[in-house]
Amino acid sequence: MDFDINVMRSVVTLVSLVLFLGLMLWTWSRKRKDFFDDAAQVPFLDDDAPVGTSDRP
């Protein structure tokens, strides 16, 4: 088999598709739901300061 640039492009495309689908399955997995729900709340955990105040002078 002759290995040229088009074969390389096809292999890279196929590997990218497989990685993308794997990432989507991992992200939408029911086992990961609790972790991602907790991570989504992190920006709101230290929200004790009133709006409009800051530590800057």
C-alpha distance matrix in Angstrom:
0.0 3.8 6.3 9.4 12.8 12.5 10.0 12.5 15.3 14.3 14.1 17.4 19.0 18.2 19.6 22.5 23.4 23.4 25.6 27.9 28.4 29.1 31.6 33.3 33.7 35.1 37.4 38.8 39.2 42.8 42.9 42.5 45.1 48.0 46.3 45.4 48.9 50.5 48.3 49.3 52.9 52.6 53.7 56.9 58.0 59.9 61.7 65.3 66.3 67.9 66.2 67.0 67.7 65.7 66.2 66.0 69.4
3.8 0.0 3.8 6.2 9.9 10.3 8.6 10.9 13.7 13.5 13.8 16.6 18.3 18.4 19.7 22.2 23.4 23.9 25.8 27.9 28.9 29.8 31.8 33.6 34.5 35.8 37.8 39.4 40.1 43.8 43.9 43.1 45.7 48.6 46.7 45.6 49.1 50.6 48.2 49.1 52.7 52.3 53.1 56.4 57.6 59.4 61.0 64.6 65.4 67.0 65.2 65.8 66.5 64.4 64.9 64.5 67.8
6.3 3.8 0.0 3.8 7.0 8.1 6.1 7.4 10.6 11.0 10.9 13.3 15.4 15.8 16.7 19.0 20.7 21.3 22.8 24.9 26.2 27.0 28.8 30.8 31.8 32.9 34.8 36.6 37.4 41.1 41.2 40.2 42.8 45.6 43.5 42.4 46.0 47.3 44.8 45.7 49.4 48.8 49.6 52.9 54.1 55.8 57.5 61.1 61.8 63.5 61.6 62.2 62.9 60.7 61.1 60.8 64.0
9.4 6.2 3.8 0.0 3.8 5.6 5.5 6.6 8.9 10.3 11.0 12.7 14.5 15.8 16.9 18.6 20.4 21.6 22.9 24.6 26.3 27.4 28.8 30.6 32.1 33.2 34.8 36.6 37.8 41.6 41.8 40.5 42.9 45.8 43.7 42.2 45.7 47.2 44.5 45.2 48.8 48.2 48.8 52.1 53.5 55.1 56.6 60.2 60.7 62.2 60.2 60.6 61.4 59.3 59.8 59.3 62.4
12.8 9.9 7.0 3.8 0.0 3.8 5.5 5.0 6.1 8.6 9.9 10.5 12.2 14.2 15.3 16.3 18.3 20.0 20.9 22.2 24.3 25.6 26.7 28.4 30.2 31.3 32.5 34.5 35.9 39.7 40.0 38.5 40.7 43.6 41.4 39.8 43.2 44.7 41.8 42.3 46.0 45.4 45.7 49.1 50.7 52.1 53.5 57.1 57.5 58.9 56.8 57.1 58.0 55.9 56.5 55.9 59.0
12.5 10.3 8.1 5.6 3.8 0.0 3.8 5.3 5.0 6.2 8.6 9.8 10.4 12.2 14.2 15.2 16.4 18.4 19.9 20.9 22.5 24.3 25.6 26.9 28.6 30.1 31.3 32.9 34.4 38.2 38.8 37.5 39.5 42.6 40.7 38.9 42.2 44.0 41.3 41.7 45.4 45.1 45.5 48.7 50.4 52.1 53.3 57.0 57.5 58.8 56.6 57.1 58.2 56.3 57.1 56.6 59.8
10.0 8.6 6.1 5.5 5.5 3.8 0.0 3.8 5.4 5.1 6.2 8.6 9.8 10.5 12.3 14.1 15.3 16.6 18.3 19.9 21.2 22.5 24.2 25.8 27.1 28.5 30.1 31.7 32.8 36.6 37.0 35.9 38.2 41.2 39.4 37.9 41.3 43.0 40.5 41.1 44.8 44.6 45.3 48.5 49.9 51.8 53.2 56.8 57.6 59.0 57.1 57.7 58.7 56.8 57.5 57.2 60.5
12.5 10.9 7.4 6.6 5.0 5.3 3.8 0.0 3.8 5.4 5.1 6.2 8.5 9.9 10.5 12.1 14.2 15.4 16.4 18.1 20.0 21.0 22.3 24.2 25.8 26.8 28.2 30.2 31.4 35.2 35.4 34.0 36.4 39.2 37.1 35.7 39.2 40.6 38.0 38.7 42.4 41.9 42.5 45.8 47.2 48.9 50.4 54.0 54.7 56.2 54.3 54.9 55.7 53.6 54.2 53.9 57.2
15.3 13.7 10.6 8.9 6.1 5.0 5.4 3.8 0.0 3.8 5.5 5.1 6.1 8.5 9.9 10.4 12.2 14.3 15.3 16.2 18.3 19.9 20.9 22.4 24.3 25.6 26.6 28.4 30.0 33.8 34.3 32.8 34.8 37.8 35.8 34.1 37.4 39.1 36.4 36.8 40.5 40.2 40.6 43.8 45.5 47.2 48.4 52.1 52.7 54.0 51.9 52.5 53.5 51.6 52.4 52.1 55.4
14.3 13.5 11.0 10.3 8.6 6.2 5.1 5.4 3.8 0.0 3.8 5.5 5.1 6.1 8.6 9.8 10.6 12.3 14.2 15.2 16.5 18.3 19.9 21.1 22.6 24.3 25.6 27.0 28.4 32.2 32.8 31.7 33.7 36.9 35.2 33.5 36.8 38.7 36.3 36.7 40.4 40.4 41.1 44.2 45.7 47.7 49.0 52.7 53.5 54.8 52.8 53.6 54.7 53.0 53.9 53.8 57.2
14.1 13.8 10.9 11.0 9.9 8.6 6.2 5.1 5.5 3.8 0.0 3.8 5.4 5.1 6.1 8.5 9.9 10.6 12.2 14.1 15.4 16.4 18.2 20.0 21.1 22.4 24.1 25.8 26.8 30.6 30.9 29.8 32.2 35.1 33.3 32.0 35.4 37.1 34.7 35.4 39.1 38.9 39.9 43.0 44.3 46.3 47.8 51.5 52.5 54.0 52.2 53.1 54.0 52.1 52.8 52.8 56.3
17.4 16.6 13.3 12.7 10.5 9.8 8.6 6.2 5.1 5.5 3.8 0.0 3.8 5.5 5.1 6.0 8.5 9.9 10.4 12.0 14.2 15.2 16.2 18.2 19.9 20.8 22.1 24.2 25.5 29.3 29.6 28.1 30.3 33.2 31.1 29.6 33.1 34.6 32.0 32.7 36.3 36.0 36.7 39.9 41.3 43.1 44.6 48.3 49.1 50.6 48.8 49.6 50.4 48.5 49.2 49.2 52.6
19.0 18.3 15.4 14.5 12.2 10.4 9.8 8.5 6.1 5.1 5.4 3.8 0.0 3.8 5.5 5.1 6.2 8.7 9.9 10.4 12.3 14.2 15.2 16.4 18.4 19.9 20.9 22.5 24.1 27.9 28.6 27.2 29.1 32.2 30.5 28.7 31.9 33.8 31.3 31.6 35.4 35.4 36.0 39.1 40.7 42.7 43.9 47.7 48.5 49.8 47.8 48.7 49.8 48.2 49.2 49.2 52.6
18.2 18.4 15.8 15.8 14.2 12.2 10.5 9.9 8.5 6.1 5.1 5.5 3.8 0.0 3.8 5.4 5.1 6.3 8.7 9.9 10.7 12.3 14.2 15.4 16.6 18.3 19.9 21.2 22.4 26.2 26.8 25.8 27.9 31.1 29.6 28.1 31.4 33.3 31.2 31.7 35.5 35.6 36.6 39.6 41.0 43.2 44.6 48.3 49.4 50.8 49.0 50.2 51.2 49.6 50.6 50.8 54.4
19.6 19.7 16.7 16.9 15.3 14.2 12.3 10.5 9.9 8.6 6.1 5.1 5.5 3.8 0.0 3.8 5.4 5.1 6.1 8.5 10.0 10.5 12.2 14.2 15.4 16.4 18.1 20.0 20.9 24.7 24.9 23.7 26.2 29.1 27.2 26.0 29.5 31.1 28.8 29.7 33.4 33.3 34.4 37.5 38.6 40.8 42.4 46.0 47.2 48.8 47.2 48.4 49.2 47.4 48.2 48.5 52.1
22.5 22.2 19.0 18.6 16.3 15.2 14.1 12.1 10.4 9.8 8.5 6.0 5.1 5.4 3.8 0.0 3.8 5.5 5.1 6.0 8.6 9.8 10.4 12.2 14.2 15.2 16.2 18.2 19.8 23.6 24.0 22.4 24.5 27.4 25.5 23.8 27.2 29.0 26.5 27.1 30.8 30.7 31.6 34.6 36.1 38.1 39.5 43.2 44.3 45.7 44.0 45.1 46.0 44.3 45.2 45.5 49.0
23.4 23.4 20.7 20.4 18.3 16.4 15.3 14.2 12.2 10.6 9.9 8.5 6.2 5.1 5.4 3.8 0.0 3.8 5.5 5.1 6.1 8.5 9.8 10.6 12.3 14.1 15.2 16.5 18.1 21.8 22.8 21.5 23.3 26.6 25.1 23.4 26.6 28.7 26.6 26.9 30.7 31.0 32.0 34.8 36.3 38.7 39.9 43.7 44.9 46.1 44.3 45.7 46.8 45.4 46.5 46.9 50.5
23.4 23.9 21.3 21.6 20.0 18.4 16.6 15.4 14.3 12.3 10.6 9.9 8.7 6.3 5.1 5.5 3.8 0.0 3.8 5.5 5.2 6.1 8.6 9.9 10.6 12.2 14.1 15.5 16.3 20.0 20.6 19.7 21.9 25.1 23.7 22.5 25.8 27.7 25.9 26.6 30.3 30.7 32.1 34.8 36.0 38.5 40.0 43.6 45.1 46.6 45.1 46.6 47.5 46.0 47.0 47.7 51.4
25.6 25.8 22.8 22.9 20.9 19.9 18.3 16.4 15.3 14.2 12.2 10.4 9.9 8.7 6.1 5.1 5.5 3.8 0.0 3.8 5.5 5.0 6.1 8.6 9.9 10.4 12.1 14.2 15.2 19.0 19.1 17.7 20.1 23.0 21.1 19.9 23.4 25.0 22.9 23.8 27.5 27.5 28.9 31.8 32.9 35.2 36.8 40.4 41.9 43.5 42.1 43.5 44.3 42.6 43.5 44.2 47.9
27.9 27.9 24.9 24.6 22.2 20.9 19.9 18.1 16.2 15.2 14.1 12.0 10.4 9.9 8.5 6.0 5.1 5.5 3.8 0.0 3.8 5.4 5.1 6.2 8.7 9.9 10.4 12.3 14.1 17.8 18.6 16.9 18.7 21.8 20.2 18.4 21.6 23.7 21.5 21.9 25.6 26.0 27.1 29.9 31.3 33.7 35.0 38.7 40.1 41.4 39.8 41.3 42.3 40.9 42.1 42.7 46.3
28.4 28.9 26.2 26.3 24.3 22.5 21.2 20.0 18.3 16.5 15.4 14.2 12.3 10.7 10.0 8.6 6.1 5.2 5.5 3.8 0.0 3.8 5.4 5.1 6.2 8.6 9.8 10.6 12.0 15.7 16.8 15.8 17.5 20.9 19.9 18.3 21.3 23.7 22.1 22.5 26.2 27.0 28.4 30.8 32.2 34.9 36.1 39.8 41.4 42.7 41.2 43.0 44.1 42.9 44.2 45.0 48.7
29.1 29.8 27.0 27.4 25.6 24.3 22.5 21.0 19.9 18.3 16.4 15.2 14.2 12.3 10.5 9.8 8.5 6.1 5.0 5.4 3.8 0.0 3.8 5.4 5.2 6.1 8.5 10.0 10.5 14.2 14.6 13.7 16.0 19.1 17.8 16.8 20.1 22.1 20.6 21.5 25.1 25.6 27.4 29.9 30.8 33.6 35.2 38.8 40.5 42.1 40.9 42.8 43.6 42.2 43.3 44.3 48.1
31.6 31.8 28.8 28.8 26.7 25.6 24.2 22.3 20.9 19.9 18.2 16.2 15.2 14.2 12.2 10.4 9.8 8.6 6.1 5.1 5.4 3.8 0.0 3.8 5.5 5.1 6.0 8.6 9.8 13.5 13.8 12.0 14.1 17.0 15.4 13.9 17.3 19.2 17.3 18.2 21.8 22.2 23.8 26.4 27.5 30.1 31.6 35.3 36.9 38.5 37.3 39.0 39.8 38.5 39.5 40.6 44.3
33.3 33.6 30.8 30.6 28.4 26.9 25.8 24.2 22.4 21.1 20.0 18.2 16.4 15.4 14.2 12.2 10.6 9.9 8.6 6.2 5.1 5.4 3.8 0.0 3.8 5.4 5.1 6.1 8.3 11.9 13.3 11.6 12.9 16.3 15.4 13.5 16.4 18.8 17.4 17.5 21.2 22.3 23.7 26.0 27.4 30.2 31.4 35.0 36.7 38.0 36.6 38.6 39.7 38.7 40.1 41.1 44.9
33.7 34.5 31.8 32.1 30.2 28.6 27.1 25.8 24.3 22.6 21.1 19.9 18.4 16.6 15.4 14.2 12.3 10.6 9.9 8.7 6.2 5.2 5.5 3.8 0.0 3.8 5.5 5.3 5.9 9.6 10.8 10.2 11.9 15.3 14.9 13.7 16.5 19.0 18.1 18.7 22.2 23.4 25.3 27.3 28.3 31.4 32.7 36.3 38.3 39.7 38.6 40.8 41.7 40.8 42.1 43.4 47.2
35.1 35.8 32.9 33.2 31.3 30.1 28.5 26.8 25.6 24.3 22.4 20.8 19.9 18.3 16.4 15.2 14.1 12.2 10.4 9.9 8.6 6.1 5.1 5.4 3.8 0.0 3.8 5.6 5.2 8.8 8.8 7.5 10.0 13.0 11.9 11.3 14.4 16.3 15.4 16.6 19.9 20.7 22.9 25.0 25.7 28.7 30.4 33.8 35.9 37.6 36.8 38.9 39.6 38.5 39.5 41.0 44.8
37.4 37.8 34.8 34.8 32.5 31.3 30.1 28.2 26.6 25.6 24.1 22.1 20.9 19.9 18.1 16.2 15.2 14.1 12.1 10.4 9.8 8.5 6.0 5.1 5.5 3.8 0.0 3.8 5.6 8.7 9.4 6.9 8.2 11.4 10.3 8.6 11.7 14.0 12.8 13.3 16.8 17.9 19.8 21.9 22.9 25.9 27.3 30.9 32.9 34.3 33.3 35.5 36.4 35.4 36.7 38.1 41.9
38.8 39.4 36.6 36.6 34.5 32.9 31.7 30.2 28.4 27.0 25.8 24.2 22.5 21.2 20.0 18.2 16.5 15.5 14.2 12.3 10.6 10.0 8.6 6.1 5.3 5.6 3.8 0.0 3.8 6.4 8.6 7.3 7.4 11.2 11.4 9.7 11.8 14.7 14.4 14.4 17.7 19.4 21.4 22.9 24.1 27.4 28.4 31.9 34.1 35.2 34.2 36.7 37.8 37.1 38.7 40.2 44.0
39.2 40.1 37.4 37.8 35.9 34.4 32.8 31.4 30.0 28.4 26.8 25.5 24.1 22.4 20.9 19.8 18.1 16.3 15.2 14.1 12.0 10.5 9.8 8.3 5.9 5.2 5.6 3.8 0.0 3.8 5.4 5.5 6.7 10.1 10.6 10.2 12.3 14.8 15.0 15.8 18.7 20.3 22.8 24.2 24.8 28.2 29.6 32.9 35.4 36.8 36.1 38.7 39.5 38.8 40.2 42.0 45.8
42.8 43.8 41.1 41.6 39.7 38.2 36.6 35.2 33.8 32.2 30.6 29.3 27.9 26.2 24.7 23.6 21.8 20.0 19.0 17.8 15.7 14.2 13.5 11.9 9.6 8.8 8.7 6.4 3.8 0.0 3.8 5.4 5.2 8.1 9.9 10.2 11.2 13.7 14.9 15.6 17.9 19.9 22.7 23.4 23.8 27.4 28.8 31.9 34.6 35.9 35.5 38.4 39.2 38.7 40.1 42.2 46.0
42.9 43.9 41.2 41.8 40.0 38.8 37.0 35.4 34.3 32.8 30.9 29.6 28.6 26.8 24.9 24.0 22.8 20.6 19.1 18.6 16.8 14.6 13.8 13.3 10.8 8.8 9.4 8.6 5.4 3.8 0.0 3.8 5.7 7.2 8.2 9.8 11.3 12.9 14.1 15.6 17.7 19.2 22.3 23.2 23.1 26.6 28.4 31.3 34.2 35.9 35.8 38.6 39.0 38.3 39.4 41.6 45.4
42.5 43.1 40.2 40.5 38.5 37.5 35.9 34.0 32.8 31.7 29.8 28.1 27.2 25.8 23.7 22.4 21.5 19.7 17.7 16.9 15.8 13.7 12.0 11.6 10.2 7.5 6.9 7.3 5.5 5.4 3.8 0.0 3.8 5.7 5.3 6.3 8.6 10.1 10.6 12.3 14.7 15.9 18.9 20.2 20.2 23.6 25.4 28.5 31.2 33.0 32.7 35.3 35.8 34.9 36.0 38.1 41.9
45.1 45.7 42.8 42.9 40.7 39.5 38.2 36.4 34.8 33.7 32.2 30.3 29.1 27.9 26.2 24.5 23.3 21.9 20.1 18.7 17.5 16.0 14.1 12.9 11.9 10.0 8.2 7.4 6.7 5.2 5.7 3.8 0.0 3.8 5.5 5.3 6.0 8.6 9.8 10.5 12.7 14.7 17.5 18.2 18.6 22.2 23.6 26.7 29.4 30.8 30.5 33.3 34.0 33.6 35.0 37.1 40.9
48.0 48.6 45.6 45.8 43.6 42.6 41.2 39.2 37.8 36.9 35.1 33.2 32.2 31.1 29.1 27.4 26.6 25.1 23.0 21.8 20.9 19.1 17.0 16.3 15.3 13.0 11.4 11.2 10.1 8.1 7.2 5.7 3.8 0.0 3.8 5.5 5.1 6.2 8.5 9.9 11.0 12.9 16.1 16.5 16.2 19.9 21.5 24.3 27.3 28.9 29.1 32.0 32.4 31.9 33.2 35.6 39.3
46.3 46.7 43.5 43.7 41.4 40.7 39.4 37.1 35.8 35.2 33.3 31.1 30.5 29.6 27.2 25.5 25.1 23.7 21.1 20.2 19.9 17.8 15.4 15.4 14.9 11.9 10.3 11.4 10.6 9.9 8.2 5.3 5.5 3.8 0.0 3.8 5.5 5.2 6.2 8.7 10.3 11.1 14.4 15.5 15.2 18.5 20.5 23.5 26.3 28.3 28.3 31.0 31.2 30.3 31.2 33.5 37.3
45.4 45.6 42.4 42.2 39.8 38.9 37.9 35.7 34.1 33.5 32.0 29.6 28.7 28.1 26.0 23.8 23.4 22.5 19.9 18.4 18.3 16.8 13.9 13.5 13.7 11.3 8.6 9.7 10.2 10.2 9.8 6.3 5.3 5.5 3.8 0.0 3.8 5.4 4.9 6.0 8.8 10.1 12.8 14.1 14.7 18.0 19.5 22.9 25.2 26.9 26.5 29.1 29.6 28.8 30.1 32.1 35.9
48.9 49.1 46.0 45.7 43.2 42.2 41.3 39.2 37.4 36.8 35.4 33.1 31.9 31.4 29.5 27.2 26.6 25.8 23.4 21.6 21.3 20.1 17.3 16.4 16.5 14.4 11.7 11.8 12.3 11.2 11.3 8.6 6.0 5.1 5.5 3.8 0.0 3.8 5.4 5.1 6.7 9.3 11.8 12.2 12.8 16.5 17.6 20.8 23.4 24.8 24.5 27.4 28.1 27.7 29.3 31.6 35.2
50.5 50.6 47.3 47.2 44.7 44.0 43.0 40.6 39.1 38.7 37.1 34.6 33.8 33.3 31.1 29.0 28.7 27.7 25.0 23.7 23.7 22.1 19.2 18.8 19.0 16.3 14.0 14.7 14.8 13.7 12.9 10.1 8.6 6.2 5.2 5.4 3.8 0.0 3.8 5.4 5.4 6.8 10.2 10.6 10.2 13.8 15.5 18.5 21.3 23.2 23.4 26.3 26.4 25.8 27.0 29.5 33.2
48.3 48.2 44.8 44.5 41.8 41.3 40.5 38.0 36.4 36.3 34.7 32.0 31.3 31.2 28.8 26.5 26.6 25.9 22.9 21.5 22.1 20.6 17.3 17.4 18.1 15.4 12.8 14.4 15.0 14.9 14.1 10.6 9.8 8.5 6.2 4.9 5.4 3.8 0.0 3.8 5.4 5.4 8.4 10.1 10.3 13.4 15.2 18.5 20.8 22.8 22.6 25.1 25.3 24.3 25.4 27.5 31.3
49.3 49.1 45.7 45.2 42.3 41.7 41.1 38.7 36.8 36.7 35.4 32.7 31.6 31.7 29.7 27.1 26.9 26.6 23.8 21.9 22.5 21.5 18.2 17.5 18.7 16.6 13.3 14.4 15.8 15.6 15.6 12.3 10.5 9.9 8.7 6.0 5.1 5.4 3.8 0.0 3.8 5.7 7.2 8.6 10.1 13.2 14.1 17.6 19.7 21.1 20.5 23.1 23.8 23.2 24.8 26.8 30.6
52.9 52.7 49.4 48.8 46.0 45.4 44.8 42.4 40.5 40.4 39.1 36.3 35.4 35.5 33.4 30.8 30.7 30.3 27.5 25.6 26.2 25.1 21.8 21.2 22.2 19.9 16.8 17.7 18.7 17.9 17.7 14.7 12.7 11.0 10.3 8.8 6.7 5.4 5.4 3.8 0.0 3.8 5.7 5.5 6.6 10.0 10.9 14.3 16.7 18.3 18.2 21.0 21.5 21.1 22.8 25.1 28.8
52.6 52.3 48.8 48.2 45.4 45.1 44.6 41.9 40.2 40.4 38.9 36.0 35.4 35.6 33.3 30.7 31.0 30.7 27.5 26.0 27.0 25.6 22.2 22.3 23.4 20.7 17.9 19.4 20.3 19.9 19.2 15.9 14.7 12.9 11.1 10.1 9.3 6.8 5.4 5.7 3.8 0.0 3.8 5.4 5.4 8.0 10.0 13.3 15.5 17.7 17.8 20.2 20.1 19.2 20.3 22.7 26.4
53.7 53.1 49.6 48.8 45.7 45.5 45.3 42.5 40.6 41.1 39.9 36.7 36.0 36.6 34.4 31.6 32.0 32.1 28.9 27.1 28.4 27.4 23.8 23.7 25.3 22.9 19.8 21.4 22.8 22.7 22.3 18.9 17.5 16.1 14.4 12.8 11.8 10.2 8.4 7.2 5.7 3.8 0.0 3.8 5.8 7.1 8.0 11.7 13.1 15.0 14.5 16.8 16.9 16.1 17.6 19.7 23.4
56.9 56.4 52.9 52.1 49.1 48.7 48.5 45.8 43.8 44.2 43.0 39.9 39.1 39.6 37.5 34.6 34.8 34.8 31.8 29.9 30.8 29.9 26.4 26.0 27.3 25.0 21.9 22.9 24.2 23.4 23.2 20.2 18.2 16.5 15.5 14.1 12.2 10.6 10.1 8.6 5.5 5.4 3.8 0.0 3.8 5.8 5.6 9.2 11.2 12.8 12.8 15.7 16.0 15.9 17.7 20.3 23.7
58.0 57.6 54.1 53.5 50.7 50.4 49.9 47.2 45.5 45.7 44.3 41.3 40.7 41.0 38.6 36.1 36.3 36.0 32.9 31.3 32.2 30.8 27.5 27.4 28.3 25.7 22.9 24.1 24.8 23.8 23.1 20.2 18.6 16.2 15.2 14.7 12.8 10.2 10.3 10.1 6.6 5.4 5.8 3.8 0.0 3.8 5.7 8.4 11.3 13.6 14.6 17.5 17.0 16.6 17.7 20.7 24.1
59.9 59.4 55.8 55.1 52.1 52.1 51.8 48.9 47.2 47.7 46.3 43.1 42.7 43.2 40.8 38.1 38.7 38.5 35.2 33.7 34.9 33.6 30.1 30.2 31.4 28.7 25.9 27.4 28.2 27.4 26.6 23.6 22.2 19.9 18.5 18.0 16.5 13.8 13.4 13.2 10.0 8.0 7.1 5.8 3.8 0.0 3.8 5.8 8.2 11.2 12.6 15.0 13.9 13.2 14.1 17.2 20.6
61.7 61.0 57.5 56.6 53.5 53.3 53.2 50.4 48.4 49.0 47.8 44.6 43.9 44.6 42.4 39.5 39.9 40.0 36.8 35.0 36.1 35.2 31.6 31.4 32.7 30.4 27.3 28.4 29.6 28.8 28.4 25.4 23.6 21.5 20.5 19.5 17.6 15.5 15.2 14.1 10.9 10.0 8.0 5.6 5.7 3.8 0.0 3.8 5.8 8.0 9.1 12.0 11.5 11.7 13.5 16.5 19.7
65.3 64.6 61.1 60.2 57.1 57.0 56.8 54.0 52.1 52.7 51.5 48.3 47.7 48.3 46.0 43.2 43.7 43.6 40.4 38.7 39.8 38.8 35.3 35.0 36.3 33.8 30.9 31.9 32.9 31.9 31.3 28.5 26.7 24.3 23.5 22.9 20.8 18.5 18.5 17.6 14.3 13.3 11.7 9.2 8.4 5.8 3.8 0.0 3.8 6.5 9.2 11.9 10.6 11.2 12.7 16.1 18.8
66.3 65.4 61.8 60.7 57.5 57.5 57.6 54.7 52.7 53.5 52.5 49.1 48.5 49.4 47.2 44.3 44.9 45.1 41.9 40.1 41.4 40.5 36.9 36.7 38.3 35.9 32.9 34.1 35.4 34.6 34.2 31.2 29.4 27.3 26.3 25.2 23.4 21.3 20.8 19.7 16.7 15.5 13.1 11.2 11.3 8.2 5.8 3.8 0.0 3.8 6.5 8.5 6.8 7.8 9.7 12.9 15.4
67.9 67.0 63.5 62.2 58.9 58.8 59.0 56.2 54.0 54.8 54.0 50.6 49.8 50.8 48.8 45.7 46.1 46.6 43.5 41.4 42.7 42.1 38.5 38.0 39.7 37.6 34.3 35.2 36.8 35.9 35.9 33.0 30.8 28.9 28.3 26.9 24.8 23.2 22.8 21.1 18.3 17.7 15.0 12.8 13.6 11.2 8.0 6.5 3.8 0.0 3.8 6.4 6.1 8.7 11.5 14.1 16.0
66.2 65.2 61.6 60.2 56.8 56.6 57.1 54.3 51.9 52.8 52.2 48.8 47.8 49.0 47.2 44.0 44.3 45.1 42.1 39.8 41.2 40.9 37.3 36.6 38.6 36.8 33.3 34.2 36.1 35.5 35.8 32.7 30.5 29.1 28.3 26.5 24.5 23.4 22.6 20.5 18.2 17.8 14.5 12.8 14.6 12.6 9.1 9.2 6.5 3.8 0.0 3.8 5.7 8.5 12.0 13.7 15.8
67.0 65.8 62.2 60.6 57.1 57.1 57.7 54.9 52.5 53.6 53.1 49.6 48.7 50.2 48.4 45.1 45.7 46.6 43.5 41.3 43.0 42.8 39.0 38.6 40.8 38.9 35.5 36.7 38.7 38.4 38.6 35.3 33.3 32.0 31.0 29.1 27.4 26.3 25.1 23.1 21.0 20.2 16.8 15.7 17.5 15.0 12.0 11.9 8.5 6.4 3.8 0.0 3.8 6.7 10.4 11.3 12.9
67.7 66.5 62.9 61.4 58.0 58.2 58.7 55.7 53.5 54.7 54.0 50.4 49.8 51.2 49.2 46.0 46.8 47.5 44.3 42.3 44.1 43.6 39.8 39.7 41.7 39.6 36.4 37.8 39.5 39.2 39.0 35.8 34.0 32.4 31.2 29.6 28.1 26.4 25.3 23.8 21.5 20.1 16.9 16.0 17.0 13.9 11.5 10.6 6.8 6.1 5.7 3.8 0.0 3.8 7.1 8.6 10.3
65.7 64.4 60.7 59.3 55.9 56.3 56.8 53.6 51.6 53.0 52.1 48.5 48.2 49.6 47.4 44.3 45.4 46.0 42.6 40.9 42.9 42.2 38.5 38.7 40.8 38.5 35.4 37.1 38.8 38.7 38.3 34.9 33.6 31.9 30.3 28.8 27.7 25.8 24.3 23.2 21.1 19.2 16.1 15.9 16.6 13.2 11.7 11.2 7.8 8.7 8.5 6.7 3.8 0.0 3.8 5.5 8.1
66.2 64.9 61.1 59.8 56.5 57.1 57.5 54.2 52.4 53.9 52.8 49.2 49.2 50.6 48.2 45.2 46.5 47.0 43.5 42.1 44.2 43.3 39.5 40.1 42.1 39.5 36.7 38.7 40.2 40.1 39.4 36.0 35.0 33.2 31.2 30.1 29.3 27.0 25.4 24.8 22.8 20.3 17.6 17.7 17.7 14.1 13.5 12.7 9.7 11.5 12.0 10.4 7.1 3.8 0.0 3.8 6.6
66.0 64.5 60.8 59.3 55.9 56.6 57.2 53.9 52.1 53.8 52.8 49.2 49.2 50.8 48.5 45.5 46.9 47.7 44.2 42.7 45.0 44.3 40.6 41.1 43.4 41.0 38.1 40.2 42.0 42.2 41.6 38.1 37.1 35.6 33.5 32.1 31.6 29.5 27.5 26.8 25.1 22.7 19.7 20.3 20.7 17.2 16.5 16.1 12.9 14.1 13.7 11.3 8.6 5.5 3.8 0.0 3.8
69.4 67.8 64.0 62.4 59.0 59.8 60.5 57.2 55.4 57.2 56.3 52.6 52.6 54.4 52.1 49.0 50.5 51.4 47.9 46.3 48.7 48.1 44.3 44.9 47.2 44.8 41.9 44.0 45.8 46.0 45.4 41.9 40.9 39.3 37.3 35.9 35.2 33.2 31.3 30.6 28.8 26.4 23.4 23.7 24.1 20.6 19.7 18.8 15.4 16.0 15.8 12.9 10.3 8.1 6.6 3.8 0.0
